[in-house]
């Protein structure tokens, strides 16, 4: 039994560290913040975490292959605005409108993937351009007055319970696909050595394109969640600064920006820490500038640790 526990601990170091840190933060907040540990507040917190966590799930796939997608918040906002425009201005069905949000985001992800995988364009440049396009599209459709409010039934259906279930399902399904299927193993292989993967007969182009579609899909799901929370959609619901939270969540969760390592479940736990950090900073009345500085430092530190581990692994392998 002890051997099994040691093996589990060895294979899940990041998970155990993340759970330990979250537990410490939870205890501190429970003791210092009135009514923090109440069921209502905790479900509210989960609802707040969900959009960042879901987008971090998609970002994990892109990072695992050694890619980069900084367009998630803009894609999320653009798809939400397109869906709400369809449901309100065009009088579309709410169920169809939900799929319009998800499909629009997936299409934008496909455009990213096609430009990067097929046209061999630089991921940072492509997704930066998509961020601009998404913001522009959302601004044009929402206009100066904004979009009308959705019927209450939309927010009623996508309530806190539904959002938490969606978060759990996305995490479980995408984590299983990445770690428990042949498709996922190929993504890790591409991230570790793209050239060797191509020589081995792995269809790197199509798999790379598919990871950006998954990233867009997750942005669309986050768009549905955010739309339900405010009963409409706005161009500014996906601020550029939000990408820092998404990437921070993934990197803190052990996803290497260099590719080849990381898990979806750990990225989701990273989202818990990032949103928790935001809440603590707000409670302490710390300026957003300092909060951004701290999160930037966390990313650099986590990347440094990841790089050091990879170098040590290479030395041992040699």
N, C-alpha and C positions, 0 to 999 in steps of 0.2 A: 504493500500500500504506500509506504513511504517513498519507494522508488518511482511509483506512478505520480505522486505529488511533486517530487523533484523534477521529473520529466515535464510535467505540466507547467511548473514554475519557470523552467528553463525555456520552454517554447512560448511562453506568454508573459515575458518580462514587462513589455510595454503595457499590456492590459492590466497587470497587477499594480504597476506604478501609477497608472492613470486612475484606477479605482481607489487606490490609497490616497492620492492627492484630492480627488473629489470628495472622499469621505472626510478628510481633514477640513476642507473648505466648508462642507455641509455642516459639520459640527460647530465650526467657528461662527458661521452665519446664524445657526439655530440659537446659539447662546447670546449673540450680540444684536440680532435683528428681531424685533417683536413680531410674532405671528408668521415667522418665516417657514416653519416646519408644518404649517397647516396644509391639509389636502388641497384646499382651494388655491393657495399661493404656489404650491408645487406643480399643480396642473397648469396654472398660468405660466409658470417658468418653462415647463415643457413645451407649451404652445409657442412661447417666445423663441425657444431654442430651435424648434423644428425646421424653419426655413433655412437657417444657416447650416444645420446638421445635414439636411437633405442635399443642399448644394455641395457640401463637403464630401458627401458620398460620391457624387459625380466627379468632383475634382480629384478624388483619389484615383479613379481609373486613369485619368489623363496623366497624373503625376507618376503613376506606376510605370507607364511606358516611356517616361522621361520627357513628357510634353508639358505644356503650360496653357491654362485657360483663365484669362483675367476678365472675360466678358460675362461671367455668370450673372452678376446682379443686373446688368443692363438687359441681358436676354430674358431674365425673369420679369423685369418691369415691362419690356416690350411685348412679351407674349401675354402678360396679364392685361395690358391695355388693349391689345388686339381682341382678346376674348371678351372683355367687358364691353368694348365697342360693338362687337357682334351681338352680345346679349341685350344691350340697352338701345343703342342708336339704330341698329338694324332689326331689333325685335326678335333675335334668335332664341332658341330653346336653351335653358340653363344647362341641361346635361350635355348637349352638343357643344355649348360654349366652354364647358370644362375641358372637353377634348380638344377644342380649338386652341386653348391656352397651351396644353401639353404638346400638341402637334406643331404649333408655331415655334415653340422653344426647341423642339427636336429638329425642325427644319433649319433653324439658325445654327444649331450645333453641327448639322450635316454640312452646311456651307463652310463652317470653320474647318471641319475634318477634311473636306474635299480640297480646300486650298492648301492645307498643311500636308496631307498625305499624297495627293495626286499632283498638285502643282509645285510641291516642295518649297512652299513659302515658310517664313520664320514664324513659329507659333506665337511669339510675343507680339509681333507686328500684326498678324492676322486677327488675333483675339482683341488687341487694342482697337483695331479698325472696327471689329464687330461691336465692341463696347460703344463706340461713337455712333454707329449705325442704329443700334438698338435704342440708345437714348434719343436719337433724332426721330426715329419712328414713333416711339412712345409720346414724345412731345407734340408731334404733328397730329396724331390721332386724338390725344386728350385735349389739345387746344388750351386756350388761356382760362377757360371756365372749368375745365375738368370734365370728367364723364359722369353721367347720372348714377344714382345709387341703385344697387341691385335689389331685387326682391328679397325680403327677410328669409325666405326659404333656403337661399343659397348659403348664407352664414349659419342658419340653423342646422343644415345637413353637415357642413364642414365645421362642426363645433369642436370643443377641446378634446373630447373623447375620440372623435374621428381623426383629428390631426395627430394625436398620440399613436393611434393604430397605424396610420399611414407612415409615420416615422419609424415605428418598429418593423413594419413590413418591408419598407425600402431598405432599412439597415440589414435585416436578416437575409433578404433575397440577394441584394448586391454583394454582401459579404460572402455568401455561399458561392455565388457565381465566380467571384474573383479567386477564392481560395480552394474551392472544391470541384472545379470543372476544368476540362482540357482547355477551354477558351481562356479562363483566367490564368492558367499556367503559361500559356503562350504570351500573354500580356507581360508577365514577370520576365519571361525570357527576352522579349523585345526590350524591356527596360534595362536589363543587365547588359545586353550586347545586341544592338539592332542589326549590325552587319552580320554577325554569326546567325542570328535568327533568320535573316533573308537567305543566307547560304543553306540553312537547314530546311528550307522549303516552306517556312511560315509566311503566310500572306500578310506581311507587315503593313502594307498600304491600307487594305480594307479593314484590318483590325484597328489600326490607328484611327481611321475615319469613324469606326463604330464607337470608339471610346469618347470621341467628341460629341457624337449623337447621344450617348448615355449622359454626358455632362449637361447637354442641352435639355434632355428629358427631365433630369433632376431639377434643373432651373425652372422648368415648366411646372413641376409638382410644387415647388416652393412658391411659384406665382399663384397657384390655386389657393394655397394656404394663406398667403398674404392678402389676396383678394377677399377671401372670406372674412379675414379679421377686420378689414376696414369697409367691407361691403361695396368696394369700387376698386379702381386701379388708377395710379398716377405715375407720371414719368419719374418722379423723385423717390419712388418706393424702392428703387434699386440704386442707392448712392454708390459712387465709385469706391468710397472708403470701406464698403462692405466686403470687397474682395480680400481685404487684409484679414478680416475675421475668418473667411472661408479657408484661405491658405494657411493661416495660423492654426486653425483647428486640425487640418490634415497633417501639418508638419509636427505639431505638438504630439499628435497621435502616432508619430513614428513613420509617417509616409515620407520617403526620401524624394526631394525635388530632382535628384539625379536619376531616379527611376529604379525599378527592380525590387523595392521593398515597400511594405505598408499594408494595412488592412482597413476596410471600411468601418468596422465596429470601433476601431481605435480612433479613427478620424471623428466619428460621432461623439465619442467621449471627449475628444479635444474640443468639440463645439460646446459641450457642457462647461468646460473650463473657461473658454473664451467669453461666453455669454455671462458666466458667473463672475469673471473678472470685470466685465462691463458694469454689471450690477453693483459690485463692491465699490468700484470707482465712483459710480453715481451716488451711492449712499454716503461716501466719504467726501462728496462734492469736489472730486478731483477734476481738473480741466480735461476736456477731450484731447487737447494737445499732448498732455502727459500720458493719457491712456493709450493714444496712438504710438507714442514713443516707447512705452513699455511693451506693447504688442509687437512692434518692429524689432525690439531687442530680443523678445522671445523667439521670433522666427530666426534671427541670425544665430542665436544660441543653439536652437534645435538643429539648424542646418549644419552648424559647426560640429555638434556631437555626431550627427549622421555621417558627415564626411570623415571624421576621425575613426568611427567604427568601420567604415568601408576600407579605409587605408590599412587599418589593423588586420582586417579580414584578408586583404590582398597580400599583406606581408606573411601571414600565416600560411596562405595558400602557396606562396612562393617557397 
